[in-house]
Amino acid sequence: MVRASVVRRGVCAGLALVLVALPPARAAEPPARPTEADYYRIERLAIPPQAFLEVGALEWLPGDRLAVASRRGEIWVVDDPAGAEPTWTRFAHGLHEVLGLAWRDGALYVTQRPEVSRLEDTDGDGEADVMETVADGWGVSGDYHEYAFGSKFDAEGNIWVVLCLTGSFSSEVPFRGWAVRVTPDGRTIPTTSGIRSPGGIGFGCDGSVLYTDNQGPWNGSCALKELRPGEFVGHPGGFRWYDLAPEMGPKPEEPRSGSRWAEEAKRIPQYRPAAVVFPYDLMGKSAAGVVCDATEGAFGPCAGQVFVTDQSHSFLMRCALERVDGILQGACFPFREGFGSGSLAVQFAPDGALFVGGTNRGWGSRGGGDYALERLVWTGRVPFEIRAMKALPDGLELEFTAPVDRAAAADPASYRARGFGYIFQAAYGSPVVDEEPCTIVSATPDADGTRVRLVLENLREGVIHEIACTGVRSAATASPGAGLPLLHDTGWYTLNRRPQ
């Protein structure tokens, strides 16, 4: 294309016509694909060199202070951890692998390997000067794997403790492979059997008690499980301790090795299958800390959901849960990667930021540091994500954080779906089994474009359903921007019960 340009030469010069070539017109470029860091920023705290802080637990204290426990037996208190110059004080030391902290009535309750302890600073100098045993009603053999992860207080004032098996395979001392409750008056109540190798414990926003268990015998992959009194969650290694727990009722039947969890749930009344099974390697290898987003939107668009760390992959996952026929189930999604060590402990701050503590000793992790303490902050931008999945009698309903492009979302070719599972067996882990495609029969967006109803063929109970939304785009009016792909386009729904 050429353009006529007028050039004046001298005071009385005539007009000359000059032709200037312009570059060809360029087509509009598609919007740049956003990254996780555009929405959630990782801020790393500088840890003092004298604090070899392999973080095992976190708890928020009055006065804008954060208690940080180390696997090496120390507890540090950080004043103003989000400030420019936080101060660090060693509150206690000489403890045994602290993996649980809870604050109540001026004291810090500490779950260490052999007991739950109560620590208090009575003279106000910043260091604990009183340590009392609250409860120690379980055994310790000295085996490396006998972790004890402790919760915050539940509505009745109890601390729940999940106890790893001896060697993560068997139960050589009382109540290894169990969850117990420590009551306000110091009693230890055996509560749920079937634990293998927990990585963390927490609560759903509805008060449900949740913990993570890791791949191994009777656990084909890592999972998020619900703990309820009197029930069994899968690993029979601790069955011998039913003789010490008459309040639990009769010992469950042994599960059949080589079966599937849906079949065993029909056969064993006490057995409660996992709420969410994390596809191995796709969603990490060592599920760990558990926390519910009760920030009412201060952390972004997924309030009410459960966040889970993975120690091996050093990242954070997100779980959207629902209850069908009394059984908890739901979907998991990737959320944020890039933490500096093996992500383990996790705790929300009053301002809505999420603190993540890491360690890699003895386990290894993608995050290469020996330890880390980091703050995850929402930038205020809403990512275009699959917010949740809900089970339907004939498929799944997908909820998005912003309206979808209706034409793309209504095209079945925008999705891929498959179902698969793991063997419920005494051998370590499991390969993927029972894999079959799920044909997308139809995809129907709702009126406002934030939900899409997928009708699926081959929906099966006891199966993980992978839904990839590779062709879905945001609508022209969507706040993240028009025509954006999903930040994470795949989710995995564990279907324990198919709604009627």
N, C-alpha and C positions, 0 to 999 in steps of 0.2 A: 504494500500500500504506500502511496506517496501523498505528501501534503504540500500545498502551495504556501510559501513563506515570503513576506515582503521585506526587503532589505533596503535601507536608505543610505545612499553613498554621497557624502559631501552635502553642502548646504542646499544647492540647487540641483542635485543629481536627480536623474529620472528613476523610475521604479524598475527593479529587476526581479524576475520570477525565478526562484531557486527551488529545485526539487530535492527533498530530504527523505531518504529511505528510513522507515521505522521497522522495528522487529515485529514478527508476526504475533497476533494476539494469542495469549496463553489461556488454556482451559483452567477453570477453577480447580485448585488442588483440594483433595479430600482433607477433612480435619485431621490433625495429628492425633495418633492414638494416645490417650492419657496413660499415665503410670500410677502405681500405688502411691508413690511419693507425692503426687499432685493432690491427694486427698488426705493422707495420713503421714505425718512427719515423725521420724525417729530422732529423738534427742538423747544423746548419750551423756550420762553423768560421769564426772571425773572421780574415780574412787581413790581414796588415799592409799599410798603404797603399802602402808602397814596393815591395811584391811584386805586380806586375800579372800575376797568376797564371792565365794561360790554360792550364789543366792539360792536358798531353799524355801524361804517363806517371806511374805510381806504383810504388814498390817499398818493401817493408818491410825495415828495417835492424835489426841487433842493438841491444838496449838500448831497446826501445819507441820507436823513431824511424821516421818515415815520410819517404822521399825523394819530392819532388814536382817534376816537370819542367814548365817552361812552354814553350809554343810560341814565346815570345820569346827563348829561348836561355838561361834561367836554371834552376838546380836549387836548391831550398830543402829543408832538413831540419827537420822538425817533431818536437821532443821532446815526448813524452806528448800526442799529438794528441787523445786522448779525455779528457784531464784538464780541470780548470777553467781553468788558465792555461798552455796549451802555449807553448813558446818556439820561435822561428823563427830559423834561421841560413842565410845564403846560402852554399851549398857551392861553386857554380861559376856563371860567366856567360860570355857571348860565344860560346855554342854556336849551332848552326843547327837550330832547330825540333826539339827532342828529343821523339820519339814512341816511346821504348822505354827501360826501365831494368831492369837485372838485377844482383843483388849476389852476389859470390862471392870468398871468400878475401881479405877486407879491402878490396876494390875495387868501385867502381860501374861497370858496363859500360853505355854510353850509345849508343843508336841515334839518331844525328842524320842529317840529310838526306844528307850525302856519305859517311858512314862509321859504323862501330862503333868507339867509343873506350873506353879504360880510364882512369878517374879515381881518384886515391887521395890521401888526406890523410896524408902521411908524418910530419908534425910534430905532429899531434893538436890543431891549433887550430880545427878545424871547417870548414876550407876546403880544397878540392882544391889541391894544389901540383904534382901530376904528371898530365899528360894524354898518353896514347900512342894512336896509331892502331893498332887491332887489325886491321881489314880495310876496304878501300874498293874492292872489285872490281865496281863498277857506275858508270854515268855520271850526271852532273848537268848539265842545260842551263841552269838558272836559271828554268825555268818554274814558275809558282806551284803547280801541282798535283803536283809530283814528290815526294810524301810518301814517307817510309820508316818503316814501323812495325816495331819489333823486339820479339821475344818474350823470355820468361825463358829459362833454360838448359834444354835437353831432357836426356834420360837420358844422352846421349853427350857432354854439355858444349857442344853447339852452340847458337847463337842463330839463329833463323829471322827473316828480314827480308822483308817484302812491299813491293814497289816499285811505286808508282803510275805509270801511263802518263804521258807528256808531255801536258799539257793534259787528261789523263784520257781521251784519244781515241787517241793514236798512241804509237809508241816511237821517239824520235829519238836516244837514246843507249843504250849497251849495258845490257841486262837490265831496262830499264823495262818493266813488265808481267810480271814474273817474281817468284817467291819464290826466295831464295838462303839457303844455310846458311853461317854464319861458324863455323869450327871452332876448337877451343881453341888450335891453333897458327897461327891467323890466315889460313887459306885461305878463299876465297869459292867455294862450290860451287853453280853453277846447279842448281836442284832441281825447280821446277814452273813451267810456263808458263801463260798465260791469265788473269793478274791484270788487273783494270781499275782500280778506284779503291778500295783497301782503307780500312777505318776502324778496324781493330784486329786483333790476333792473340793467340792464347792456346792453351791445351791443354785437352783433355777430361780427365776423371779417369782414363781408361784410357791416357793418353799421346798420344792422337791430336792432330794439329796442326790447329787451326781458325783461320780468319780470316773477317772479314766483307767482302763486296764490295757495291758500291752500284749502284743503277739507272743505266742508260746503255746504250751499244751492247753487244749480246750479253748484256745483263742486264736482262730485262724488269722485275724488281723487285730489291730488296735481298735478300741471302741470306747464310747461314752455310755455308761451304764447308770441305771437308777438303783438306789439302795432303799429297801423297804423292810421293816421289821418282819422276821420270820421267813424270809425268802432266801433263795439260792441263785447266784448269778453265774454259775457255769463250771467252776473248777472244783472237782470233788476231793482235792488233796487234803482239805481240813475236816473231812467228815468225822474223823475220830473224836473231835472235840464236842460233838453233840452230846456225849456222855456227861460233859461238864456244863451243859446249857439246857436244862430241862424246860426252861421257858420257851425254847425254840420249837418244841413239839417234836414229832417223829423225824428221823433222818430221811432226807429225800432218797429216792432210788438213784443208783449210779447211772449217769448218762451213758449211752451206747456210743463207743468210739467208732467213727466213720459215718455217723449220722449227720443230720442238718439241724440247726438250732430250732427251726419251726416245728420239726417233727418231735424233738425232745420237749418243747414247750407244751405240746398237746399231751405228752405222756407223763410228765413230771409236774404236778400241780404247783410245787413251790418255785419252779424255775421261771425266772424273768429274763427274757432275752435282752440284748443290748438295745438301747434307744437309737444309737447311731453307730454303725460300723464304718470306720475310716478306711477306704480302699488303700491297701498297703502300697507304700512308696508314692502313689499318686497324692495321698494326703498324709505324708510323713511316715515315720517308723517308730516313734516313741511318744505317744500322746501323754500329755502332762497336766499342767495347771488348768483349773476350771473357774470361770467367773461369769456372772450374769451382768448384762448391761442394764443397770437400774438408773441411768443418768437422765432419763426422760428426754433424750435427744441431744444432750451436750456432747455425745461422742459420735453423732451422726444418725443416719436413717434406720439403724437396726436395733433400736431400743427394745429391751425385753428379750433379746436373744442371748445365747450362751457363747462365750469365746473360750477356745481351748488352745493352749500352746503345744508345740511339738519340739521336744528336746533335740532330736536327731537333725531335723531339717531347719531348726532355728527360725520357725515361723509361727504365725497365728492363724487359726482356723475359726470359722463361724458356724454355729449350728442353729437352725430354726426348727423348733420342736412343736409337736402337737400330741394330744392324747386321743387315741381311738380305742373304744371298748375298754377303757381303763389302762391301756398299755401305751407307754411313751414311745414315740418314734419321730423321725424327722430327717431333715437334709443337712448336709455339711457342704461348705464352700471354702475355697481359699480366701484369705483376707489380706495378710501383710507378711512379706518375707524380708530378710535382710538384717535380722538382729545379730548382735555381736558375739554371742555365745549360744550354748544350747538352751533354748527358751524353756523355763521350768515354772517359776512362780509368777503369778499375775494378780494385780490388784488395782481397782479403780480408785482414783483420788477424788476428793470432794469437788474439784473443778471440772470433773469429767474426763480428764486425761487417764490413760491406762499405763501403769508401770509394769514392766516386764523384767524379771531377773533371770540370769542365765548362769549355767555351769556346764563344763564338758568333762570333768574328771571321771575317768573310768568308763565313759560312754562314747565320747567323741561327738562332734556336731559340725554342721556346715559353717556356723559362726565360729571363727577360728580362735577366739579369745578364750583364755582359761575361765573367765567369768565376765559378767557385764550387768549393769543396771541401766535401763533405758526407759524413756518416757515417750509414749505414742500419743500424738496430739492430732485431733481432727482439724483440718485447715478451714473448714466451713463450706467447702465445695462438696456437692452431693455426687458420688460416683454413680454411673449407670450400671446397676447390678441386678442379678436375680436376688430379690430380698428374701423370698421364702418359697417353699413348695408345700402344697397341701394335698393329701391323698383324697381321691374321689373313687366312687365305685368302678368307674371305667377309665381311670387315668390319673392325671395330676393337674392341679391348678398352679400356675407359676405367677408369683407376684413380683413386680419390678419396682425399682426405686424411682422411676420416671416413666412417662408414657412412651409406648413403643410405636414405631412406624407400623401402621396397621396392615399395610400390604405385605411387608416382610414377615410380620408376626403371624399372619393368617396363612402363610405358605408352609405346608408340612415339610418342604425341602429345606426350610431354615433350621431344622432340628435333626439330631440323631439320638437314638435311644437304644440302650441294651440293658439286660439284667444279668447279674452274676452273683455268686456267693462264695463261701468258704466251707471246708469240711469241719464239722464239729468232732474233734478227735483228740486222743491222748498224745499223739505225736506233736512235735513242735511246729506251730504255724500251719499253713495250708497253701497250696496253689489255688489260683482262681478256678472255680468249677461252675458247672451248670450255666455257662454263658450262652445266652440266646438273644437275638435281636428283638426289639419291640417296635413294631411298625407304628408310625404316627398316622392315625386314621384321619384326624382333623385337628386344626388349631384355631381357636375362636377367641379373639380379643374381646374384653368387655367394653362397656360404653366409654369409659374414660381412658382406656388403653394401658392401664397399669396391671391388668391381670389377663392371662391367657389360659384358656382351658384346653388341655391336650387330651385327646382320646387316644389311648394306647391299646394295641393288641398285645397279648401275652404278659399282662400284669400278674405278678406272682407274689404270694406271701412268702416271707422268709428270704427275700432276695433284695439285693441292692440295685436300685434303678439309676443308671447314669443318664442324665439328660444334658446334651450339648446343644446350646442355642447359638450356633456359629453364624447363622444368617440374620439374627435379630438385630435391629438397629433402633436408635432412639428417634422419637418423632421430631418433626420440624419445630415443635413448640417446647421440646424438652429442655429443662434448665441446664443439664450437662453440656448441651450443644446438639445440633441437628445431625442425624445420620451417624452417630457414634456407635461403634461396636461395644459390647459389654466388656467391662474391665476384667471380669472373670466369667467366661461363657459356659462353664460346666458346673453342675451340682450333682450330688449323689444322695438319693433318698432311700433309707432303710425301711422297707415295708413289712412291719410285723403283723398288722391287722389291716385288711381291706375293708373300707367302710361299706355298710349295706345301704 
